[in-house]
Amino acid sequence: MRISKALTIAGSDSGGGAGIQADLKTFQELGVFGMSALTAVTAQNTTGVQGVYPIPAAAVIAQIQSVGEDLKPDAVKTGMLFSADIIESVSREVKRFQWKNVVIDPVMIAKGGASLLQEEAITALKEYLIPLSTVITPNIPEAAVLTGLTIRTEDDKKETAIKLHQLGAKNVIIKGGHEEAEKMAADLLFDGQNFYEFKSERVHTVNTHGTGCTFSAAITAGLAAGMPLLNAVERAKQFIQAAIEDDLQLGSGHGPTNHWAYNRRKKERFVHGS
């Protein structure tokens, strides 16, 4: 039996809702063996980030090499990378191992507003890592920072996606969760030629901590298992929609999503024959 494997290179979230914790939970739920390389340790909970403690770049490299030389991931996801030094180091290892399924989630700001990426790291991200990506998955504020564009309309989203593609990303997904639309949340995928839209009913809840990490991890799991990108994104959209709708109502701030909701729904449909 072939075991699909995915590596997440990201920060640790002590509250368990985002970062490597969200990634590994998502990999597990979607039948993919998860591995990790920590870039930073954060002290955080649903109310915000109380501290960020970066891991030395040499330690990040050592983790990646340990996984790459032995376990050989089928897909790689990056999340919070914190510094230009770490980004350059990660980029070198991605090229060294010639990894093909690379999902870049450019984590910049936590739900509570705390910065998770140093200013000079944005330039390094654009110069070194985005050109190596199979797909980049910014939300609207992140896409605006990366391109310098203002995003208010659908045409703005398309223009931004084209500009990110010109930075070297093979595919671009601009997540629509930050839009002001009342009824639908629309994610836009651009593959260099065509645009595809993935819509879901908007859920009005504060319990959305880790949605970006989880969505990108679900795409990574699909690619690791050999799914075409469109199929991986479609399933990831269903996965995160279930995780938001069946929220756990934990904590007193921005609570985490429900990583087991997607599979629980599948099991219930099987049991009830619907």
C-alpha positions in Angstrom: 0.0 0.0 0.0 1.3 3.4 -1.0 1.3 6.0 1.8 1.1 9.6 0.8 3.3 11.9 2.8 3.3 15.7 3.3 5.7 18.0 5.1 4.6 21.3 6.7 7.3 23.9 7.3 5.6 26.4 9.6 5.3 27.8 13.1 3.8 26.1 16.2 0.5 27.4 17.6 0.3 26.5 21.2 -3.5 26.9 21.1 -3.8 24.2 18.5 -5.9 26.0 15.9 -3.4 27.1 13.3 0.2 26.5 12.2 1.7 23.0 12.2 -1.0 21.7 14.6 -3.8 22.6 12.1 -1.7 21.2 9.2 -1.0 17.9 10.8 -4.6 17.4 11.9 -5.7 18.1 8.3 -3.2 15.7 6.8 -4.3 13.0 9.2 -8.0 13.6 8.5 -7.4 13.3 4.7 -5.3 10.1 4.9 -1.9 11.6 4.5 1.1 11.0 6.7 2.2 14.3 8.1 5.7 15.5 9.0 6.9 18.9 10.2 9.8 21.4 10.4 9.2 24.1 12.9 10.2 27.7 12.0 9.0 29.3 15.2 7.3 28.6 18.5 4.4 30.9 19.4 2.6 31.5 22.6 -1.0 32.1 21.5 -4.6 31.3 22.2 -8.0 32.3 20.9 -7.5 35.9 22.2 -4.2 36.6 20.4 -0.5 36.0 20.2 1.4 36.5 23.4 4.9 35.7 22.0 6.8 34.6 18.9 10.1 32.8 19.3 11.8 32.0 16.0 13.9 28.9 15.5 17.4 29.4 14.1 17.7 28.9 10.4 20.2 26.2 10.8 17.8 24.2 13.0 15.0 24.7 10.3 17.4 23.4 7.7 18.3 20.4 9.8 14.7 19.4 10.3 14.0 19.7 6.5 17.0 17.7 5.6 16.2 14.9 8.1 12.7 14.5 6.5 13.8 15.0 2.9 16.7 12.5 3.0 14.7 9.7 4.6 10.9 10.1 4.4 10.7 11.9 1.0 7.5 13.9 1.1 5.1 13.9 -1.9 4.1 17.5 -1.2 5.4 20.4 0.9 3.5 23.2 2.5 5.0 26.4 4.0 3.2 28.6 6.5 4.7 31.1 8.9 8.3 31.5 8.0 9.0 34.7 10.0 12.3 35.9 8.6 14.2 36.5 5.3 16.9 34.1 6.6 14.5 31.3 7.1 12.8 31.9 3.8 16.1 31.8 1.9 17.1 28.6 3.7 13.8 26.9 3.0 14.0 27.9 -0.7 17.5 26.4 -1.0 16.2 23.1 0.4 13.1 23.0 -1.8 15.5 23.4 -4.8 18.0 20.9 -3.4 15.3 18.1 -3.1 13.6 19.2 -6.3 10.2 19.1 -4.7 7.4 19.6 -7.2 4.2 19.9 -5.1 4.9 23.0 -3.1 2.1 25.0 -1.5 3.0 28.4 -0.2 0.6 29.9 2.4 2.1 33.4 3.0 1.2 33.7 6.6 1.7 37.4 7.6 -0.8 38.4 10.3 -2.5 36.4 13.0 -6.3 36.6 13.5 -5.8 39.0 16.5 -3.6 41.3 14.4 -0.1 40.3 15.5 2.5 40.4 12.8 4.0 36.9 12.0 6.3 38.0 9.2 9.2 40.5 9.4 9.1 43.3 6.8 12.2 42.3 5.0 10.9 38.7 4.7 8.2 39.9 2.2 10.9 40.7 -0.3 12.6 37.4 0.2 9.3 35.6 -0.1 8.7 37.2 -3.5 12.3 36.7 -4.7 13.1 33.2 -3.5 10.1 31.2 -2.6 7.1 32.2 -4.7 8.9 31.2 -8.0 9.3 27.7 -6.6 5.6 27.3 -5.8 3.0 25.0 -7.4 0.4 27.1 -5.8 0.3 30.2 -3.5 -2.7 30.8 -1.3 -2.9 34.3 0.0 -5.9 35.9 1.6 -6.9 39.3 0.3 -4.8 41.4 2.8 -1.8 39.1 2.1 -2.3 39.4 -1.7 -2.5 43.2 -1.4 0.8 43.3 0.5 2.6 41.1 -2.0 1.5 43.0 -5.0 0.8 46.6 -3.7 -2.6 46.5 -5.3 -6.0 47.4 -3.7 -8.5 44.6 -3.9 -12.2 45.6 -3.8 -13.8 44.0 -6.8 -13.7 40.7 -8.8 -11.6 42.4 -11.4 -9.1 43.6 -8.7 -8.8 39.9 -7.6 -8.1 38.8 -11.1 -5.5 41.5 -11.7 -3.8 40.6 -8.4 -3.8 36.9 -9.3 -2.1 37.7 -12.6 0.5 39.8 -10.9 1.3 37.0 -8.4 1.5 34.5 -11.3 4.0 36.9 -12.9 6.2 36.6 -9.7 6.6 32.9 -10.6 3.8 31.0 -9.0 2.4 28.3 -11.3 -1.0 28.7 -9.8 -2.6 31.4 -7.6 -5.5 31.0 -5.2 -6.8 34.2 -3.6 -9.0 33.3 -0.7 -12.2 35.3 -0.4 -12.9 35.1 3.3 -12.0 38.7 4.0 -14.4 40.1 1.4 -17.4 42.1 2.5 -19.9 40.0 0.6 -22.8 38.9 2.9 -23.9 35.6 1.3 -21.0 33.8 -0.4 -17.3 33.4 0.1 -15.5 33.0 -3.2 -11.9 31.7 -3.7 -10.4 32.5 -7.1 -7.9 30.2 -8.8 -5.7 31.4 -11.7 -3.6 28.8 -13.5 -1.9 31.2 -15.9 -4.6 30.9 -18.5 -8.0 30.3 -16.9 -9.8 31.6 -13.8 -11.9 29.2 -11.6 -14.1 30.3 -8.8 -15.0 28.1 -5.7 -17.9 29.4 -3.8 -19.5 28.5 -0.5 -22.1 30.0 1.8 -20.5 32.5 4.1 -20.7 31.6 7.8 -20.9 34.5 10.2 -18.8 33.3 13.1 -15.7 34.5 15.0 -14.4 30.9 15.2 -12.2 31.1 12.1 -8.8 30.8 13.7 -6.6 28.6 11.4 -8.9 28.6 8.4 -6.1 29.7 6.0 -3.7 27.1 7.3 -6.3 24.3 7.2 -7.5 25.2 3.6 -3.9 25.2 2.3 -3.0 22.0 4.2 -6.1 20.3 2.6 -4.8 21.3 -0.8 -1.4 20.0 0.1 -2.9 16.6 1.2 -4.7 16.3 -2.1 -1.6 17.0 -4.1 0.4 14.5 -2.0 -2.2 11.9 -2.8 -1.9 12.6 -6.6 -5.1 14.6 -7.0 -5.2 17.2 -9.9 -5.1 20.7 -8.5 -8.7 21.5 -9.3 -9.9 18.4 -7.5 -7.6 19.1 -4.5 -9.0 22.7 -4.2 -12.6 21.5 -4.5 -12.2 19.0 -1.7 -10.2 21.5 0.4 -13.1 24.0 0.0 -15.6 21.3 1.2 -13.2 20.4 4.1 -12.8 24.0 5.4 -16.5 24.8 4.9 -17.5 21.8 7.2 -14.8 22.9 9.7 -16.2 26.4 9.9 -19.9 25.4 10.0 -19.4 22.8 12.7 -17.3 25.0 14.9 -16.1 23.9 18.3 -16.9 27.1 20.3 -13.6 26.9 22.2 -12.0 29.8 24.0 -13.1 33.4 24.5 -11.8 34.9 21.2 -11.3 33.7 17.7 -11.9 30.0 18.2 -10.5 27.1 16.1 -12.2 25.3 13.3 -13.4 21.7 13.5 -10.9 19.5 11.7 -12.9 16.3 12.1 -16.2 17.8 10.7 -15.6 16.8 7.1 -15.1 13.1 7.9 -17.8 13.0 10.5 -20.3 14.3 7.9 -19.1 11.7 5.4 -19.6 9.0 8.0 -23.1 10.2 8.8 -24.1 10.3 5.2 -22.8 6.7 4.8 -24.7 5.6 7.9 -28.0 7.3 6.9 -27.6 6.4 3.2 -27.8 10.0 1.9 
